[in-house]
Amino acid sequence: MAKYIHFTEEEKQKANEVDLVDFLKSQGEKLLPSGREKRLESDHSITVRGNEWYDHATQKGGYAIDFVKSFYKLPFPDAMTMLLEGSCGTVYRKAEKKEKVKKPFSLPPKNKDMKRTYAYLIKHRSIDKEVLNFFIKKNLIYESLEKSKDGKQEYHNAIFVGLDEKGFPRHAHKRGLYSDGKSYKGNIDSSNPCYSFNLKGTSNKLYVFEAPIDLLSFITIYKDMDWQKHSYVSLCGLSEQAMLKQLDINENIKTVVLCLDNDKAGQTACDKFEKLLEERELTVTRLVPSLKDFNEDLQEQQKG
């Protein structure tokens, strides 16, 4: 039983205002960019921004105190002490409160060609050229050319577009085209999570993935199995919204195949999704990659 410690309301407020990015870095955690948020490398289902957090697998979130209690499995007094005193006398930075101004969704400008996108996805990610061309012709993938705020630098990214039921872009996932080091990836501001990267087919099967490259990798592996008749969706994360929207759009779907990553976050999400889908009286199956994800499987297959 945890020792009782009295904390004032001011102390509770101070602890809850601790910047979680600053806090987690001081604890040795690695964070990955995910749009305006940061995603934990050790648990991709958890994102943080300022003093707020959200677990997309369990659909729970809140502020700093609840995060420390949940992530580190600590009782309230220990979580408070950790946040207020810091590690080895560290004083954690207070999260900045910024006014949220939501910009309208818009796709980044297109580059005049797709040389970098072809090179990155085919050479470095082993995606089949015919599969890639199929999605490009449907205006679901293109290469952007974006400039830095000062206009001095140019950035090329692969853009994976999500269309709604009327064929209008409503979502876009950006992936940096750099083979060395970690390149940027994240969703475009104001993307509608219900319409992430997807393809509607004619069969009664829907295949569900975490990332667009995983989706393309899976199709590359099984490209000789009449893949174009099925439906596919990349969640661009671990939220179920895009999967459920595809079921609403395509009432023909009777079987959902979960193809999420072979890690803790992916398996936790699969468990949650399976319950949601069974409530809809759908058949649910899982295809688990041998390695972490289907792109790693594909690249390992290419070596052989």
C-alpha positions as a Markdown table, in Angstrom:
| # | Residue | x | y | z |
|---|---|---|---|---|
| 1 | Met | 0.0 | 0.0 | 0.0 |
| 2 | Ala | 1.4 | 3.4 | -1.0 |
| 3 | Lys | 2.3 | 5.8 | 1.8 |
| 4 | Tyr | -0.1 | 8.7 | 2.2 |
| 5 | Ile | 1.3 | 12.0 | 1.2 |
| 6 | His | -0.9 | 15.2 | 1.2 |
| 7 | Phe | -0.6 | 17.2 | -2.0 |
| 8 | Thr | -2.1 | 20.7 | -2.4 |
| 9 | Glu | -4.3 | 21.6 | -5.4 |
| 10 | Glu | -1.5 | 23.8 | -6.6 |
| 11 | Glu | 1.0 | 20.9 | -6.5 |
| 12 | Lys | -1.5 | 18.7 | -8.4 |
| 13 | Gln | -1.9 | 21.4 | -11.1 |
| 14 | Lys | 1.9 | 21.9 | -11.3 |
| 15 | Ala | 2.4 | 18.1 | -11.8 |
| 16 | Asn | -0.4 | 17.9 | -14.4 |
| 17 | Glu | 1.2 | 20.7 | -16.4 |
| 18 | Val | 4.6 | 19.0 | -16.9 |
| 19 | Asp | 5.6 | 18.8 | -20.5 |
| 20 | Leu | 5.5 | 15.0 | -21.3 |
| 21 | Val | 7.9 | 15.2 | -24.2 |
| 22 | Asp | 10.5 | 16.9 | -22.0 |
| 23 | Phe | 9.7 | 14.4 | -19.2 |
| 24 | Leu | 9.9 | 11.3 | -21.3 |
| 25 | Lys | 13.2 | 12.3 | -22.9 |
| 26 | Ser | 14.7 | 12.8 | -19.4 |
| 27 | Gln | 13.6 | 9.2 | -18.7 |
| 28 | Gly | 15.5 | 7.9 | -21.7 |
| 29 | Glu | 12.4 | 7.2 | -23.8 |
| 30 | Lys | 12.8 | 7.7 | -27.6 |
| 31 | Leu | 10.0 | 9.7 | -29.3 |
| 32 | Leu | 9.1 | 9.7 | -33.0 |
| 33 | Pro | 7.3 | 12.5 | -34.9 |
| 34 | Ser | 3.7 | 11.9 | -35.7 |
| 35 | Gly | 2.2 | 15.0 | -37.1 |
| 36 | Arg | 1.9 | 17.6 | -34.4 |
| 37 | Glu | 2.3 | 14.9 | -31.8 |
| 38 | Lys | 5.1 | 12.6 | -30.7 |
| 39 | Arg | 4.8 | 8.8 | -30.6 |
| 40 | Leu | 6.7 | 6.5 | -28.2 |
| 41 | Glu | 9.1 | 4.2 | -30.0 |
| 42 | Ser | 8.6 | 1.6 | -27.2 |
| 43 | Asp | 4.8 | 1.7 | -27.7 |
| 44 | His | 3.5 | 3.2 | -30.9 |
| 45 | Ser | -0.1 | 3.3 | -29.7 |
| 46 | Ile | 0.7 | 6.2 | -27.3 |
| 47 | Thr | 1.1 | 9.8 | -28.5 |
| 48 | Val | 1.9 | 12.8 | -26.5 |
| 49 | Arg | 1.7 | 16.6 | -27.0 |
| 50 | Gly | 2.5 | 19.1 | -24.4 |
| 51 | Asn | 1.1 | 17.8 | -21.1 |
| 52 | Glu | -1.5 | 15.6 | -22.8 |
| 53 | Trp | -1.4 | 11.9 | -23.8 |
| 54 | Tyr | -3.6 | 9.4 | -25.6 |
| 55 | Asp | -3.4 | 5.6 | -26.0 |
| 56 | His | -5.0 | 4.8 | -29.3 |
| 57 | Ala | -5.1 | 1.1 | -28.4 |
| 58 | Thr | -7.1 | 1.4 | -25.2 |
| 59 | Gln | -8.7 | 4.8 | -26.1 |
| 60 | Lys | -7.6 | 6.3 | -22.8 |
| 61 | Gly | -5.7 | 9.5 | -22.2 |
| 62 | Gly | -5.5 | 12.6 | -20.1 |
| 63 | Tyr | -2.8 | 14.7 | -18.5 |
| 64 | Ala | 0.7 | 14.1 | -17.0 |
| 65 | Ile | -0.3 | 12.5 | -13.6 |
| 66 | Asp | -2.6 | 9.8 | -15.2 |
| 67 | Phe | 0.1 | 9.2 | -17.8 |
| 68 | Val | 2.8 | 8.4 | -15.2 |
| 69 | Lys | 0.4 | 6.3 | -13.2 |
| 70 | Ser | -0.6 | 4.3 | -16.3 |
| 71 | Phe | 2.7 | 4.0 | -18.1 |
| 72 | Tyr | 5.0 | 3.4 | -15.1 |
| 73 | Lys | 2.3 | 1.5 | -13.1 |
| 74 | Leu | 2.8 | 3.8 | -10.1 |
| 75 | Pro | 0.3 | 4.8 | -7.4 |
| 76 | Phe | -0.8 | 8.4 | -7.2 |
| 77 | Pro | 1.8 | 9.5 | -4.5 |
| 78 | Asp | 4.7 | 8.1 | -6.4 |
| 79 | Ala | 3.5 | 9.6 | -9.7 |
| 80 | Met | 3.2 | 13.0 | -8.1 |
| 81 | Thr | 6.6 | 12.7 | -6.5 |
| 82 | Met | 8.2 | 11.7 | -9.8 |
| 83 | Leu | 6.7 | 14.6 | -11.6 |
| 84 | Leu | 7.3 | 17.3 | -8.9 |
| 85 | Glu | 10.8 | 16.3 | -7.9 |
| 86 | Gly | 12.1 | 15.0 | -11.1 |
| 87 | Ser | 14.9 | 12.5 | -11.7 |
| 88 | Cys | 18.2 | 13.4 | -9.9 |
| 89 | Gly | 16.8 | 16.9 | -9.1 |
| 90 | Thr | 15.6 | 17.6 | -12.7 |
| 91 | Val | 13.0 | 20.3 | -12.9 |
| 92 | Tyr | 10.6 | 19.4 | -15.7 |
| 93 | Arg | 9.4 | 22.1 | -18.1 |
| 94 | Lys | 5.8 | 23.3 | -18.0 |
| 95 | Ala | 3.9 | 22.5 | -21.1 |
| 96 | Glu | 3.2 | 25.6 | -23.2 |
| 97 | Lys | -0.4 | 26.4 | -23.8 |
| 98 | Lys | -0.9 | 27.3 | -27.4 |
| 99 | Glu | -4.1 | 28.5 | -29.0 |
| 100 | Lys | -5.3 | 25.8 | -31.4 |
| 101 | Val | -6.1 | 27.2 | -34.8 |
| 102 | Lys | -7.4 | 24.5 | -37.1 |
| 103 | Lys | -6.5 | 25.0 | -40.7 |
| 104 | Pro | -8.6 | 23.7 | -43.5 |
| 105 | Phe | -7.4 | 20.4 | -45.0 |
| 106 | Ser | -5.4 | 20.8 | -48.2 |
| 107 | Leu | -2.9 | 18.5 | -50.1 |
| 108 | Pro | 0.7 | 19.6 | -50.4 |
| 109 | Pro | 1.8 | 20.9 | -53.9 |
| 110 | Lys | 2.9 | 18.3 | -56.4 |
| 111 | Asn | 6.4 | 17.9 | -57.7 |
| 112 | Lys | 6.8 | 17.8 | -61.5 |
| 113 | Asp | 7.9 | 14.2 | -61.4 |
| 114 | Met | 8.1 | 11.2 | -59.1 |
| 115 | Lys | 11.7 | 10.0 | -59.5 |
| 116 | Arg | 12.4 | 10.2 | -55.8 |
| 117 | Thr | 9.2 | 8.4 | -54.8 |
| 118 | Tyr | 9.9 | 5.6 | -57.3 |
| 119 | Ala | 13.5 | 5.2 | -56.1 |
| 120 | Tyr | 12.5 | 5.2 | -52.4 |
| 121 | Leu | 9.5 | 2.8 | -52.6 |
| 122 | Ile | 10.9 | 0.4 | -55.2 |
| 123 | Lys | 14.7 | 0.4 | -54.4 |
| 124 | His | 14.6 | 0.9 | -50.6 |
| 125 | Arg | 11.2 | -0.5 | -49.7 |
| 126 | Ser | 11.0 | -3.3 | -52.4 |
| 127 | Ile | 7.5 | -2.3 | -53.5 |
| 128 | Asp | 6.5 | -3.8 | -56.8 |
| 129 | Lys | 6.5 | -1.2 | -59.6 |
| 130 | Glu | 3.1 | -2.4 | -61.1 |
| 131 | Val | 1.5 | -2.2 | -57.7 |
| 132 | Leu | 2.8 | 1.3 | -57.2 |
| 133 | Asn | 1.7 | 2.4 | -60.6 |
| 134 | Phe | -1.8 | 1.1 | -59.9 |
| 135 | Phe | -2.2 | 3.4 | -56.9 |
| 136 | Ile | -0.5 | 6.3 | -58.7 |
| 137 | Lys | -2.9 | 6.1 | -61.6 |
| 138 | Lys | -5.8 | 6.3 | -59.1 |
| 139 | Asn | -4.3 | 9.5 | -57.7 |
| 140 | Leu | -3.7 | 7.9 | -54.3 |
| 141 | Ile | 0.1 | 8.4 | -54.3 |
| 142 | Tyr | 2.1 | 11.3 | -55.5 |
| 143 | Glu | 5.4 | 13.2 | -54.7 |
| 144 | Ser | 5.2 | 16.6 | -53.1 |
| 145 | Leu | 7.6 | 19.5 | -53.3 |
| 146 | Glu | 7.4 | 21.6 | -50.2 |
| 147 | Lys | 9.5 | 24.6 | -49.1 |
| 148 | Ser | 10.7 | 25.5 | -45.6 |
| 149 | Lys | 9.2 | 28.6 | -43.9 |
| 150 | Asp | 12.1 | 30.7 | -45.0 |
| 151 | Gly | 11.9 | 29.4 | -48.5 |
| 152 | Lys | 15.5 | 28.4 | -48.7 |
| 153 | Gln | 15.0 | 24.6 | -48.5 |
| 154 | Glu | 12.9 | 22.2 | -50.5 |
| 155 | Tyr | 11.5 | 18.9 | -49.2 |
| 156 | His | 10.3 | 15.9 | -51.2 |
| 157 | Asn | 7.7 | 13.6 | -49.6 |
| 158 | Ala | 5.6 | 10.6 | -50.7 |
| 159 | Ile | 2.0 | 11.6 | -50.1 |
| 160 | Phe | -0.6 | 8.8 | -49.5 |
| 161 | Val | -4.0 | 10.2 | -50.2 |
| 162 | Gly | -7.2 | 9.1 | -48.5 |
| 163 | Leu | -10.4 | 9.7 | -50.6 |
| 164 | Asp | -14.0 | 9.8 | -49.3 |
| 165 | Glu | -16.9 | 7.9 | -50.8 |
| 166 | Lys | -17.4 | 10.7 | -53.4 |
| 167 | Gly | -13.7 | 10.5 | -54.5 |
| 168 | Phe | -12.6 | 13.8 | -52.7 |
| 169 | Pro | -9.3 | 13.9 | -50.8 |
| 170 | Arg | -10.0 | 14.1 | -47.1 |
| 171 | His | -6.8 | 12.7 | -45.6 |
| 172 | Ala | -3.1 | 12.5 | -46.5 |
| 173 | His | -0.1 | 10.7 | -44.9 |
| 174 | Lys | 3.3 | 12.1 | -45.6 |
| 175 | Arg | 6.5 | 10.1 | -45.7 |
| 176 | Gly | 10.0 | 11.6 | -46.2 |
| 177 | Leu | 12.0 | 10.1 | -49.1 |
| 178 | Tyr | 15.3 | 9.7 | -47.4 |
| 179 | Ser | 17.0 | 6.3 | -47.1 |
| 180 | Asp | 19.6 | 7.4 | -44.6 |
| 181 | Gly | 18.5 | 7.9 | -41.0 |
| 182 | Lys | 14.9 | 8.4 | -39.9 |
| 183 | Ser | 12.8 | 10.4 | -42.3 |
| 184 | Tyr | 9.7 | 12.3 | -41.4 |
| 185 | Lys | 6.3 | 10.6 | -41.4 |
| 186 | Gly | 2.9 | 11.8 | -40.2 |
| 187 | Asn | -0.6 | 12.9 | -41.2 |
| 188 | Ile | -1.3 | 16.2 | -42.8 |
| 189 | Asp | -2.9 | 18.8 | -40.6 |
| 190 | Ser | -6.7 | 18.6 | -40.5 |
| 191 | Ser | -6.8 | 15.2 | -42.1 |
| 192 | Asn | -10.1 | 13.3 | -41.4 |
| 193 | Pro | -9.1 | 10.1 | -39.7 |
| 194 | Cys | -12.1 | 8.3 | -41.1 |
| 195 | Tyr | -10.7 | 8.5 | -44.6 |
| 196 | Ser | -7.1 | 7.5 | -44.4 |
| 197 | Phe | -5.3 | 5.7 | -47.3 |
| 198 | Asn | -7.8 | 3.2 | -48.7 |
| 199 | Leu | -8.8 | 1.2 | -51.8 |
| 200 | Lys | -12.4 | -0.1 | -52.3 |
| 201 | Gly | -12.7 | -3.5 | -54.1 |
| 202 | Thr | -15.6 | -5.7 | -55.1 |
| 203 | Ser | -15.1 | -8.7 | -52.9 |
| 204 | Asn | -16.4 | -9.2 | -49.3 |
| 205 | Lys | -12.9 | -8.9 | -47.7 |
| 206 | Leu | -11.3 | -5.9 | -46.1 |
| 207 | Tyr | -7.6 | -5.9 | -45.2 |
| 208 | Val | -6.5 | -3.6 | -42.4 |
| 209 | Phe | -2.9 | -2.2 | -41.9 |
| 210 | Glu | -1.2 | 0.4 | -39.7 |
| 211 | Ala | 0.8 | 2.1 | -42.4 |
| 212 | Pro | 0.5 | 2.7 | -46.2 |
| 213 | Ile | 3.9 | 1.0 | -46.9 |
| 214 | Asp | 2.7 | -2.1 | -45.0 |
| 215 | Leu | -0.3 | -2.2 | -47.2 |
| 216 | Leu | 1.7 | -1.9 | -50.4 |
| 217 | Ser | 4.2 | -4.5 | -49.1 |
| 218 | Phe | 1.5 | -7.0 | -48.4 |
| 219 | Ile | 0.0 | -6.6 | -51.9 |
| 220 | Thr | 3.5 | -6.9 | -53.4 |
| 221 | Ile | 4.0 | -10.2 | -51.6 |
| 222 | Tyr | 0.6 | -11.6 | -52.7 |
| 223 | Lys | 0.3 | -9.7 | -56.1 |
| 224 | Asp | -0.4 | -12.9 | -58.0 |
| 225 | Met | -3.6 | -13.7 | -56.0 |
| 226 | Asp | -6.1 | -11.4 | -57.7 |
| 227 | Trp | -5.5 | -8.7 | -55.1 |
| 228 | Gln | -7.4 | -5.9 | -56.9 |
| 229 | Lys | -10.8 | -7.3 | -56.1 |
| 230 | His | -10.4 | -6.8 | -52.3 |
| 231 | Ser | -10.7 | -3.7 | -50.2 |
| 232 | Tyr | -7.8 | -2.3 | -48.2 |
| 233 | Val | -7.3 | 0.5 | -45.6 |
| 234 | Ser | -4.3 | 1.9 | -43.8 |
| 235 | Leu | -5.2 | 3.4 | -40.4 |
| 236 | Cys | -2.1 | 5.6 | -40.5 |
| 237 | Gly | -1.8 | 4.9 | -36.8 |
| 238 | Leu | -3.9 | 2.6 | -34.5 |
| 239 | Ser | -7.3 | 4.3 | -34.5 |
| 240 | Glu | -10.2 | 2.1 | -35.7 |
| 241 | Gln | -12.1 | 5.0 | -37.3 |
| 242 | Ala | -11.0 | 4.4 | -40.9 |
| 243 | Met | -11.7 | 0.7 | -40.6 |
| 244 | Leu | -15.2 | 1.3 | -39.3 |
| 245 | Lys | -15.9 | 4.0 | -42.0 |
| 246 | Gln | -14.9 | 1.5 | -44.8 |
| 247 | Leu | -17.5 | -0.9 | -43.3 |
| 248 | Asp | -20.1 | 1.8 | -43.4 |
| 249 | Ile | -19.2 | 2.7 | -47.0 |
| 250 | Asn | -19.1 | -0.9 | -48.3 |
| 251 | Glu | -21.9 | -3.0 | -46.8 |
| 252 | Asn | -20.6 | -5.9 | -48.9 |
| 253 | Ile | -17.8 | -6.5 | -46.5 |
| 254 | Lys | -18.3 | -9.7 | -44.5 |
| 255 | Thr | -14.7 | -10.6 | -43.5 |
| 256 | Val | -12.1 | -8.3 | -42.0 |
| 257 | Val | -8.4 | -9.4 | -42.1 |
| 258 | Leu | -6.3 | -7.7 | -39.5 |
| 259 | Cys | -2.7 | -7.2 | -40.7 |
| 260 | Leu | -1.3 | -5.0 | -37.9 |
| 261 | Asp | 2.3 | -5.0 | -36.7 |
| 262 | Asn | 3.8 | -7.9 | -34.9 |
| 263 | Asp | 4.4 | -6.0 | -31.6 |
| 264 | Lys | 2.6 | -5.2 | -28.4 |
| 265 | Ala | 0.8 | -2.2 | -29.7 |
| 266 | Gly | -0.4 | -4.0 | -32.8 |
| 267 | Gln | -1.6 | -7.1 | -31.0 |
| 268 | Thr | -3.4 | -5.0 | -28.4 |
| 269 | Ala | -5.2 | -3.1 | -31.1 |
| 270 | Cys | -6.1 | -6.4 | -32.9 |
| 271 | Asp | -7.7 | -7.6 | -29.7 |
| 272 | Lys | -9.8 | -4.5 | -29.4 |
| 273 | Phe | -10.7 | -4.4 | -33.1 |
| 274 | Glu | -11.7 | -8.1 | -33.0 |
| 275 | Lys | -14.3 | -7.4 | -30.3 |
| 276 | Leu | -15.7 | -4.4 | -32.2 |
| 277 | Leu | -16.0 | -6.4 | -35.4 |
| 278 | Glu | -17.6 | -9.4 | -33.8 |
| 279 | Glu | -20.3 | -7.1 | -32.3 |
| 280 | Arg | -21.1 | -6.3 | -36.0 |
| 281 | Glu | -21.3 | -10.1 | -36.6 |
| 282 | Leu | -18.4 | -10.0 | -39.1 |
| 283 | Thr | -15.9 | -12.7 | -39.6 |
| 284 | Val | -12.5 | -11.7 | -38.3 |
| 285 | Thr | -9.1 | -13.2 | -39.1 |
| 286 | Arg | -5.5 | -12.2 | -38.4 |
| 287 | Leu | -2.4 | -12.3 | -40.6 |
| 288 | Val | 0.6 | -11.7 | -38.4 |
| 289 | Pro | 3.9 | -10.7 | -40.2 |
| 290 | Ser | 6.8 | -13.0 | -39.4 |
| 291 | Leu | 9.0 | -10.0 | -38.5 |
| 292 | Lys | 7.7 | -6.6 | -37.2 |
| 293 | Asp | 5.6 | -5.7 | -40.2 |
| 294 | Phe | 5.0 | -6.7 | -43.8 |
| 295 | Asn | 7.6 | -4.4 | -45.2 |
| 296 | Glu | 10.3 | -6.1 | -43.2 |
| 297 | Asp | 8.9 | -9.5 | -44.4 |
| 298 | Leu | 9.0 | -8.3 | -48.0 |
| 299 | Gln | 12.6 | -7.1 | -47.7 |
| 300 | Glu | 13.6 | -10.3 | -46.1 |
| 301 | Gln | 11.9 | -12.2 | -48.9 |
| 302 | Gln | 13.8 | -10.2 | -51.5 |
| 303 | Lys | 17.1 | -11.2 | -49.9 |
| 304 | Gly | 16.4 | -14.8 | -50.7 |
